[in-house]
Amino acid sequence: MYKLKCNIEEIKRAAEIAGGLRELAIKSGASYQSMLNWSKGRNNPNPMFCIKMEQAVDGKVTRKDIFPDFPWEKFKEEK
């Protein structure tokens, strides 16, 4: 299975906008440890967290910025 490439620079940019990794984690509902791992490229966030990060920074970093190759048009958001 092909593993999508996560753009960690965009996660870092989102963190800067949010006021740091801890703030981005709080605003997106992720743990700080997960956010730290994502920002260091240790593992990738699931698509729901990309959406939540996008919302946390008011769209200044988008889900497509974080995962440009993900088939977002086929992904259904849960409300």
Secondary structure, DSSP 4 states (H G I P E B T S, - for coil): -PPPPP-HHHHHHHHHHHTSHHHHHHHHT--HHHHHHHHTTSS---HHHHHHHHHHTTTSS-HHHH-TTS-GGGPPPP-
